[in-house]
Amino acid sequence: MPWFLGLALLGVILIGYVLMGRIDKTLANSQPQGLSVLPVARVLLFGPDPCRAELEKHLAQEHIPYAYVLTPDLPDPARYDAVLALSGDDSANLLLCVAARHACQHVKTCARCNQAVYLALFQQLAIDQILSEPVDTEALWHTVRAWL
């Protein structure tokens, strides 16, 4: 009788092995094809500032991946090394930079401050680079390049 139990146990193990192989193949074939992983965007740009186009040109020339958002929502903060909030809305700029810093400590932040009243608040919240009018695009680019 013991040899029969050993043979039965071996059969159960072989059947389990075959079934697991089939389940694995089925799961591998059921995944959608053609999906790619998003590349890491190192810089996030926010706001329709005129200097944004100039920054995009520099980023493209240096082959630095970047993303552009229209709202101050932070899509996946771990993807970014630098967040540039350049809109005309101080609260949106501040919100995006604070959210980025809260989500990921290593991120460098740059915000445009349009009203001098809010300058102390921007400084208090440890924004790395605070811009005011007029924005020097070349100086900003050199700062961003040094961050990366």
Long-range contacts (C-beta under 8 A, 24 or more apart in sequence): 38-79, 39-65, 40-65, 40-79, 41-65, 41-66, 41-67, 41-79, 41-80, 42-66, 42-79, 42-80, 42-81, 42-82, 42-148, 43-67, 43-80, 43-81, 43-82, 43-83, 43-84, 43-144, 43-148, 44-68, 44-69, 44-74, 44-79, 44-80, 44-82, 44-83, 44-84, 44-100, 45-69, 45-84, 45-86, 46-70, 46-72, 46-83, 46-84, 46-85, 46-86, 46-87, 46-92, 46-93, 46-96, 47-85, 47-86, 47-87, 47-88, 47-89, 47-92, 47-93, 47-112, 48-87, 48-88, 49-86, 49-87, 49-88, 49-112, 49-135, 51-86, 51-135, 51-137, 51-140, 52-86, 54-137, 54-141, 55-84, 55-137, 55-140, 55-141, 55-144, 58-141, 58-145, 62-145, 64-148, 72-96, 72-99, 74-99, 74-100, 74-103, 77-103, 77-104, 77-107, 78-103, 78-104, 80-104, 80-107, 81-106, 81-107, 81-108, 81-147, 81-148, 82-107, 82-108, 82-109, 82-110, 82-144, 82-147, 82-148, 83-107, 83-108, 83-109, 83-110, 84-110, 84-140, 84-144, 85-109, 85-110, 85-111, 85-112, 86-110, 86-112, 86-131, 86-135, 87-112, 88-112, 88-114, 89-114, 90-114, 90-115, 90-118, 94-118, 94-121, 94-122, 94-125, 94-127, 97-125, 97-127, 98-125, 101-125, 101-126, 108-147, 110-140, 110-143, 110-144
